[in-house]
Amino acid sequence: MNIQGTHTIACSPAQVFAALTDPGILQRAIPGCEKMEKTGADEYNAHLKIGLASIKGSYVGKVRLRDQQPPHRFVLDMEGKGAPGFVKGSTLVELKEESRGTKLSYVANVQVGGLIAAVGSRVIEAAAKKLAAEFFQKFAAAVEGGK
């Protein structure tokens, strides 16, 4: 499943890039994130509680940043497992300076399995878009507030 979108954040690309690699900001912005900790250079562990349709559960996951070209782009690889199933994917994040700040574009390729997959791709895509919108709202508030 592919998910993509764009968001404008009223900060410089360098500020946005730094915030996207800050576990404290990410923990506050990611819906359902209970814990985000750096485990190595460009690697993080995350603990999330997320509900999708009638399926709710806890996930433990790993996130790794690669192909970084600060402050313009990076690839985020992630995988998570929990009782409701698994999620695995890769996301290309690109940042471009604009007159109003930074345009953040992302393209994610995500695979799901287990009970989550039984919900259906339309429901999963709708939920992913809702979670992404919530993330970017919280993320923008955190970054723009700390200008």
Secondary structure, 3 states (H helix, E strand, C coil): CEEEEEEEECCCHHHHHHHHCCHHHHHHHCCCEEEEEEEECCEEEEEEEEEECCEEEEEEEEEEEEEEECCCEEEEEEEEEECCEEEEEEEEEEEEEECCEEEEEEEEEEEEECHHHHCCHHHHHHHHHHHHHHHHHHHHHHHHHCC
